[in-house]
Every structure is written in C-alpha cells, then in structure tokens.
Amino acid sequence: MLRFVFRFRQLSILVTGLALGWLTPALVSGDDSPKEIEAALEKAGDNRTEIERALADAPAEERKGMEFLVVNMPDRDLRTLSADFLLTNSALAWRARRELPWGRDVPEAIFLNDVLAYVNLDETREPWRQEMFDLCLPIVKECRTPSEAAHKLNVEIFPKLNLKYSTKRAAPNQSPKESISQGLASCTGLSIVLSDACRSVCIPARLVGTPLWANKRGNHTWVEIWDGDWHFTGACEPDKQGLDRGWFVGDAAQAKKDTLEHAIYASSFAKTKQHFPLVWAMRNQSVPAENVTDRYARQPAEKKITRVLVRVVDSNKQRVETGVKVVSTADPQRKFAGKSRGETADTNDILGFDLIPGQVYEFAIGDMSRKITVSTDDKEQIVEITLP
C-alpha cells in the first residue's frame, strides 16, 4: 500500500511538473533529473512549496538554470530559501549574460556553476546581485574581456567599499554585506566579495584555497576567473601586471595533491566527490570542490637557494611596511631590496628573498642593520626584525 502511494505521488509530481512547465520533455525522457528534483523537493520539507514555485515561475529560458540550482542546492538552502530569492537571483544572472559582451561566450556549464550560483562556500545567504551589478557595471563597461574586467574590479571595488584585509574581522567566512559593514575581512571574505562582484557582471568566478601551506605557515584563499581557461588573482591584492600573479605563487608551487591539508581546491556549486575543506569548520563537508593542485604545484628547482622571509614589526609586534635592503657580505655587488608588509596585508604575505645557503647577508632598515647567516638546513627561513 505504501509503495503504491509513493508511486502515485511520483506520477502526480511528474504530471504537475509537465503542466506547470518546470519539467521539460528533454529532462523527462533523457536523464534522471526528474528523480533528482523530486529528491530535492523531499529534502525541502516545509519549504517545498517555495522551491516548487521557483521551478514553476522561472521563465522558459531560465528553467534549466533553476533546475540546476535545485538539484545541487545544499539541504539547508532547500529548507530555507524563498522562491523570490531564487527567482531574483536567476533573473539578474541571465540579464547580465545578455547585456555583457562576453556573456554569450561563457559555456553553459560554466555559467550555471560559476555565474548563476548565489553562494561560494558556507557564507550567509543574501541577495547581493543587484547592488553588485550597480556597483560593477560602470567599472567594467569599457572592458573588452573577462580578464581585463576582473582585474579592474579587483583594483577598484575595495577602495570604493572601504574594505580591507584584517585579522580583526568578526568571522573568516563573512558574506559581502557582513564584510562591508565592518570594513574588514579575511582573505576568504575578500575573495567572496570579488567572486560575487565578478559573477554580477557575468564573469565566471570561484574561490580557490588550501587548508594549510606545505610549509605550514597558514592557509589562504584566492579567486579564479574564467576567460577561455581559469586564471587566478589575490582578492584586494591585484598585481600591476594583471592576472596569474601573486605573492602566494611560491607557496602554491609546494602544494601536495594527495595530502588533504596541503592540496589546493576550487569551490563548486555542482555536487562533486570532493569537498572544500573549511578551516573554520573542518567537519562541514557540504561545499563541493575540485582538486586543482596540478595547476599550481611544480617541481622544485635544482638551484640551491633558501627563501628568506623578512617580517618587520614594531615594539607592539604589529607589522610595519618599510623598505628593506639586503647585501651579501661576501659579494657586495649582490644586492636586493623590497618592502615589508604592514597590518593590512595578508598574514602569510611576507617579503621574501632567494639567498645562498650558508652565506652572511646584511639586512638594513633605515639606519639600523642586522647580519643574518642563511640557513643550510631549511628551504625557507623566517627573519623577524623589531624596530626600536
């Protein structure tokens, strides 16, 4: 009797879906999507009517996208998101695809997963699209490619939002509004803002990160955007030369694909067999991901060098941005110079020099100098200099 009732209900849903239009003939005859949609509706519980309305009210050209969202939506969203939230998100995403010059060139699968998706990780769900679109469209309207547009957004939106990196932010996984209200965010929070900004103007974007660098100095999150292929950039730390550059390139090169904590992952809305490790909630495996370590890791160079990282702090242990000069005592012609990072830079962003192991170098900051012998045992050495 129970089996009969269950099958009757499935048939009723199928007929209703066809009548309302949110189950297309192709889906009914082609694959398991009707079963997946019904499974999602079952998980929605008391919120089922909202999800059904989102499917029913989606315009024909947006229907495939709404089905994609429902099938891949986390359980928490199935139980809480309203039809209006989903329909507005969908309408604005498809509008951007029609109006931006590169929209038609975005492959459908990339558009669904990395533009239409309303969330990156486990951040608070909020309707960010309209405000981001209004902010970002004037910035990118003269750009010719997604790469050019993404770089320009990275340069301009953070000053406009008065938003910067800080370890004093309230939470690591803040939503855009939460970060903007504080004016502070972690590398993850900044990356969420940049990703959403890109998505608002139909630039496919996703978060990428590692739970722990192979050198165990910490974790990091950055952004990848699609322009014929995936390209990376650090959020709120654009390189003057454009994409595929950043202070973390050397650290990423040491990543280990088969080690959970030292691999590099790209977030996904579509379900995968891999989850994105959330360092603030390691037991939470609800965010799908792809292991992209191979795109970043490289074989170590044969050349014998030690990477010497210089951190300059004041008497309160606050990081100081200042010029640093390095000279080899054995060969005064070997000179290096750079600028240490201040408190607004990522904690793991440290001024570095490639120096010869075993040699003595003089580190000068203004009138103060200090001689350091470069380690022969480690590939990386941290030098902290405290200003008087």
N, C-alpha and C positions, 0 to 999 in steps of 0.2 A: 504494500500500500504506500509506504514512504517513498519507494523508488518511483512509483507511478506519479505521485505528487511532484517529486523533484523533476521528472522528465516533462511533466505538463508545464511546470513553471519555466523550464528552459525554453520550451516551444513558445510560450506566451511572450517571453523576453525577445525571442528571435522575431516573432511577428510584429511586436510593438516597435522593435528597433528598425525593421524594414519600413514600417508605416511612417514612423517619425523621421526616418532618413539618416539616423546615426549609425546604422549598419549598412554599408554599401554592398551591392551584389558581388563585387570582387572579393570583399572580405568574407562574405558568406560562403562563396563557392571555392575560395582559394586556399586559405590557411586557417590557423587556429585562433585568429583574432577575436571572433565572437566568444569563444570559450574564455579567452584571456580577459575580455571586457566583463563578462559575467562574473569571473573570479574577482575582479577588482570591485565590482558593484557589491558583491557579497561582503568584502572586507570593509566597505564604506559604512556598513551598519546603519545607524540612524541618519547618516548624511547621504544615503543612497539617492534620495530624490534630487539633491543638489547636483550630484555627478551625472545623473540621468538627464537633468535639464541642460547641463553644459553640453552633453553629447547631442541632445535634440536640437538645441538652439544655435549650434555652430553652423555658419554658412557652409554651403557645399564645398567651396574651395578651401575651407579651413578644417573640414571634417577629419581628414587623415591626421592632421596635427593634433586635434583634440583626442582622437583615439590613441595616438602615440602617448600623449601625456597621461591619460587614464590608465593605460596598460602598465606604464613604467613608474607611476606615481608611488612614492613611499606610503606605507599604510597610514602614517599619522596625517598625511595630506588628504587621503581618501576620506578620512573621518572628520576633517575639519574645514577644508577649503570650500568656499561657496561657488556657485555657478557663475555669479557676477565676476568674481576674482578671475576665474579661468577664462571666461569669455572676453573680458577686457584685455588680459594678457595676450590672448591669441590674436585679437583684432589689431592691437598695436604692433605685434611682431610681424604679422602679414603686411600691415601697412608699410612698415619700414622696408620690407623686402621689395615692395612695389616701387617705393619712392627713391631708394638709394641706388646709385648707378651700378654698384657691384652686386645688388641683391639677386638679380636673375642668374648670376654666375655661381652662386653658392649651391653646391649639390644638396639635393633634398634631405638626405640622411644627416648631413652636417647641419643644415638649417634646423631640423627638428630637434636634434640633440644639443646644439650649441648656440642657438639663437632663440628658438621658441621656449626652451626650458626657463622656468621662472625662478630657479634656485641653483646654487652652485654646490653647496655642501649641506650642512645642517643648520644654517643660519635661520633667524626668524623670517617667516614668510611675510612679504609686504608688497604692495602694488607700486613698484619703483619705476615701471616703464615710461609712464607719461612724463614724469619730472626729468628722468634721464634723457629722454628724447628731446625735450625742450631745451635742456642744457647743452646737449652734444651736437644736435643738428647744425647750429650756426658754426660750430668749431670745425666740422668736417665737410661742410657744403662745397668747398673748393678742392677737396682732396680727390685724387684720381683712383687710388687703390685702397683696399682694406689696410695694408701695411702702413701706408702714409697716414691714414686716418687714425689708426690705433696709436701710432707714435705721437701724433698731435694731441690726441685725447690724454695720453699719459703725461705730456708736458703741461697741458693747460687746466685740466679739471681739478686737480688737487689744490692749486693756489686759489681757484675760484670757489672751491668748497671750504677753504681754510682748514684743510685736513692734512695731518702729518703723522709720521710713524712715532710711536711711543710705547714703552713697556708699561706705562701707567694707564693704558686703556682699560675699560671695565671688563672686557671679555675678548678672547682671541678670535672668536667666530662671529663678530658683530655683523649685522645687516647694514646696508648703506645708511639708513636713517639713524641707526644707533651710533655709527661711527661719526656721521656728520654732526649730530647733536653734541658729541663730546669734543670734536675736532681732533680726536686721537684714534689710532687704530694700530693693530698688529700688522705684520706682513700679510697675514691671511685676510684681515679686514680690508686692507688697502687693495688686495687682489680681487676681493668680491666687488668692491666699488668699480674698479677698472673693467672687470669682466662684464658687469651689468651695463656699464656705460657703452662698451663695445656692442653688446647684444642689442641695446636700444636702437642702434643705427645699423643693424643687420651685419655686424662684423662677428662672425663666429668666434666665440671665446670660451676658454675653460681654465680651471685652476690646476696648477701642477705643483707638486711638492714632494719633500722627503721627510719622514718622521725623525731622522737623525743622520747628519752627515757622517760619512765613513770615518772622518777624523774626530767624531763625537763632540764637535763644538756646538751642536744645537740643530734645530730643524729650520726649514724655510719653505715659503710658498710664493709662487710667482704666477704669471699668466702666459698662456699660449693663445695666439690668434691664427685663424685660417686664412691664407691667401694663396690658394693653389697647393699649399702644404702648411704644416704647422711651424710657426715662428714664435720665439719667446721674448719676454721683456719683464723686468722687475717693476712692479707697481709702485708709482710715486718715486721711481729712481730711473728715469729714462736716460739712455746713453745718447750723446750728441750725434753719434754715427748711425743711430737707428736701432732696429730690432736685432735679435740674436747676439746681444752683448750684455754683459752684466758682471758685477763683482763676484757672483757665485759660480761662474763657469768652471773655475779650477776645482772648487769643491764638488760640483756636479760630476766632473770628469772621473772622480774616485768612487762614484756610486756602484753598488753591488746588486745586480739584478735579482739574484736568488736569495737575498737576505732581506726579510721583511722590513726591518728598521732602516736599512741603508739603500733601499731601492728608490726609484723616482716614479711617481704615479700621476696620471692625468685623470681628473674627475669626469664622470659621465652621468647623464640623466637616465639613459637607457640601461637596463639591467645587464650586468656582466657577471663573470665568475669571480672577479677580483673586487675587493672593497678598498676604498680610500682610507688609509689609517688616519684617524683624527687624534692628534696628540693630546688634545684636551678631553677626549672621551674614547679611549682606546677600545673599550668594549662595544662601542657603537659601530656596527658593520653595515649600516643601512645605506651608505653612499657608494654607488658603483664606481669603478675605476678601471683604468688600463695601465699596465706596467710599461712605461716608456723609457726605461733606463738606457736601453741601447742607443737612443737618440742623443744621450748626453755623455755617457761613460766613454773613456778612451784609454788605450794602453799607456802606461807611464813612460815618460821619455827616458832614453838611455843616459842622457846627460846627468851628471852627478851635481845636484843642487839641493839646497834646503830653502824652503819657503819660510821666510822670517816675517811674522806678522807683528806690526807695531801698534800698540794701543797707548794713547796718551791720556792721562787723567789728571784731575786737579786734586787738592788735598781732601776733598769730599768723595773721591772716587767717581766723579762724574766725567764722562768722556769729553775731550776737548778737541775741537777742529783747529789744527795748526800745521804749519809747514814742517816737514821732517827731511833732513839731508843725511845721506849715508855715504861714507867714503871708506874705501879699503885702505888699511894701514900698510899693507904690503905693496899695493899699487895705487897710489893717489889718483891716477887717471880713471880708475873705476869709481864713478860717482853715480849716485841715484838720488832722486828727490820725489816727494809726494806729499799729500795732505792727509793727516789723520782724520778719523771720523768723529763727529760730535754726537750728542744725545739723540738727534732726530734721524740718524742713520740706523739701519737695521743692526741689531746687536751682533750679528755674525759678519757684518760688513767691516772688515779690518784692513787697514793699509798693509800691503804686502810687497816684499822684495825677494827676488830669486838670487841667493848669495851662495858662495862657495863654502862647503863644509870645512870646518877646522880653521878658517881664516878669521882674523880680527877686523872688525869694522867699527868706525866711529859714527855714532848716531848723534846728530846735532839738532837742537830745537832752540832757535834764537841764540842766546849766549851760553846756553847750557849744552854740554856734550857728555856722552857716555860711551865707553868702549865695550863691545859685546863680541864674545867668541861664538861663532856659528856652530851649532850642534853637528856632530858627525853621526849621531845615533838616530836622529829623527828626520823625517822628510818635511816636518813642519815644526816651527819653533815660535812661541809667542813671547814678545818682549813688551813689558808694561813699564812706561816711563811716567813718573809722577812729577808734575811741575811744582816748583817751590811756591 
